[in-house]
Amino acid sequence: MSVRRLAPKELQPASFAFTEENLAWAKKQMEKYPPGRQASAVIAIMWRVQEQSGGWVSEAAIRAIADLLDMPYIRVLEVATFYTMFQLQPVGRKAHIQVCGTTPCRLRGAEDLIEACQHRIHHDPFQLSTDGDFSWEEVECLGACVNAPMVLIWSDTYEDLTKESFGKLLDGFASGVPPKPGPQNDRQFSAPIGGLTTLKNGGGTSSSGSPKEPVLADAESKKPGEAANFDERPSPKPPADDATRKDPP
């Protein structure tokens, strides 16, 4: 992991204040924990602060979170610099693009997406485009390997991208009309692109196309059988004779 530092002083706002809505929300998060344990809400509150601040966390915001939670500033700074989900410098106003660069996406064309970001946004990651509308970075696995390559923009994923469809994606965000999240090639979620590859003949339907009857109904499969009711414990032994008896049988 590379060293993560706060943005330079010239990029830092002079102050930060919670909106009334976000302050009320933050206090509700704090109430979820026992007295003295409010610091446990730091990650959730910092995420809401990042959303309020346009996609990044400033030094002033870190101090405000620390004051709210009664935490040392350094403790909140540790959280902000450790978790890469928190951006520490300004990001694009319209989109901050996180390109998955792990093996499946690399094999399926992530390099083309990175080159497009370098060409259309900035050669280096974490830098703003000329108009300030876009920024980008390369990240680790985003969890949609079947739909590689993919990007994450804000809270939505855009999958099955090509160089051309990624260009259209950027155009959509630039014009304020982003495409629908998910696969960008008309695939249904993570289903096979070319249609069914298994269960084609008799898997779940009869030759007439109607569903086959299951071997067991759902309720039947849950009925306890004889083995479930069988007591496997050994029978109790009879009590032993009293060895002190004077008249044994």
N, C-alpha and C positions, 0 to 999 in steps of 0.2 A: 504494500500500500504506500502511495506517495505521501509526503508530508502535506498536511492540510493546514492552511493558515487563514486568518481573517483577511478580508479585502483591505487594500491600502486606505490610509486615513482620508485621502481625498475622495474616496467613494463612499465613505461611511456617512449616514445621516446623523444630524445633530442629536436627535432624540427618537424615542419610540413610545407610543401609547396604545394600549389595547382599545379596540372598539368596545362599546357597551355590550354588544352581543358576544364578542369573543371573551371578554372578561367574565361575563356570567357563565359562559360555557366552561372556561378554565376552572372556575370555582366549583362547578359541578364535578369536574374530573378530580379535584382535590378531595372532595367529600367521599370519594370511593375508597379512600385509604384511612387507616386508623390515625388518631392524633399523633403528630410527630413523624408521620410517614408520608407527608404530602409531596416530598421530593420524588416519589415514585411516579408522579404525573408529569415529570419533566419532558419526556419524549412526546407524549400526546399534545401537550401545550406548545412545545416548540414547533411541531408540525403545523398546528393551527396558526402560529405566528408567521411561519414561512408563507403560508397561503395568504395571510393578510398583507405581507410585505412584498407581494409580487413575485414570489418564488425563491426568495433567499433570506438568510438570517444575518442581520447586522449585529455589530458589537453592542449598540444601544438596546436592541431587542434581547440579546443575551442577558444584559444587566437587568432589564425589566422582568424577565422570567425569574432570574435569581432573587430579586426583591420580592416577587409575588410568592415564591416558594420558600423564602427564608433560607436560601442556599448560598454558600460562598460563590463568587463569580467564577472562580477557576473550575468548580465542579460542573457548572452549566457549560462552560467553554469546553471542557473535556468531552461532554456529550456531543456538542455541536461539531467538534473536529474529528470525533471517532466515527460517527455514522455518516456514510457517504450519501445517504438520502437527504441530508441537509446541505444546501448550497451556501457557500460562504462569501459569494460575491454576486453582483447583479447578473441576472439571466435575461434572455430575450423577453420582450413584452408580450409577444404573440405565441412564442413556443420555445421551450428549452427541450432539445431533442437528445434522448439518451439512446445511443446505438449499441445494441448487444454485440459484443465482440468475441464471445466464446466460440468453441470449436464448431458446433452445428451451424451457427449463423455464419461463421467465416467460410465454411464449406459451401454454403448456399448463397453467398454473394454479399456478405456484410461489408467487404472491402469497397464495393461499388457505392454503398450508402455513405461510408466514411469519406470517400473521394467527393461525393456530391456535397456533403457538408463542408468540406474544405474549399470547394469551388464556390458554393453559393452563400456560405455564412462567414467562415474565417478559416484560415489554414490551421490554426491551433485551437484545441478544445478550450472551453471555459472563457472564450472571448466573444464579445458581442459583434453582430453584423454591423455594417456601416450605418444602417438606419436604426439599430438598437432593437429590432423586432425579433431576432433569432440568436440562439446560442446552441452549442452542442457539446457532447462528451461521449466517450466510449465507456461502457459499463460491463460488469460481469453478467452472468446468465440472468435473463429476465423471465425464464420459466415457460417459454412457449416454443420449445425446440422443434416440435413437429411442424410448426408454422414458420420456421426460419426462412429468411432473415426477418428481423423485427426491430421496432423501435418503441420506446415509451415516451409519450409526450404528456406532461402533467400526470393525470391519473389514468390515461387510456393507452392501450397497446394497439399498434398497427402492424399487421403480420403479413407474411407471404409477399414481401415487397420485392420489386425489381428496381433497377435504376430509373426506369420510366415511371412506374407507379409512385415511387418515392418523390420524384420531381413533381408529380401532380399533387401529392400530399402536401408538400411545401407550398405549392401554389394556393391550395385550399386554405391553409392557415394564413398565408399572406393576404388573401382577399377576405378573410373573416368567415369563410364557409368551409370549415374542415370536413373531410369525408367521415363516414360512419366508422367508428373503431372496429377492430377485428381484422379478419383476413381481407386482403385487398384484391383477391382473385376469384371472388364469388364462392369460395369454399364455405361449407357450413361448419363453423367452429374448427375442430381438428379432424373432421371426417376425411376419408380418402378423396383426393382431388378428382380422380377418374370414376368415382362411384364406388359401389360395394365391391370388395375384393374377397369377402368370406360370407358364409351363410347364404349363398346364392340359391342353392337347391336344397330345400328341405330344412334349412336352419331354423326358420321361425314361421314359415308359411307352407301350405300345401301346394301341390301343383296347380290348383285352381286359384291360388293367390290369397286364400283365406287363412287366418292364423290356425296353426295346429293346436290340438288340445294338449296341455301339458301332461306328462306322465303322472305327476302328483299335483293336486291343487295346493295352493299356498297353505291353507289351513291344515290339510292332511300331513304335510311335511313337518308340521310343528307338534303333532300329536305324540305324546309319550308312548313309546312301545313297551313291550314286556320287560326288556332288559332294564329300562329306566326304573321300573317298579320292583325289580328283583333285589331282595336283600342278600348281599353277598357276605355279610358278617357270619362267622361260625356260630353254631349253636352253643349255648352256655354249658359248661361242664357241670356234672352233679357235684355237690359238696363232698369233700374227702372225709373218710371216716375219722372218728376221734381216736387217736393212738393211745389215749390214756384210759380207754374203756377197759374194765376188768372182765367183762363177759363178751368177748368178740364173737361174732356169729360163726 
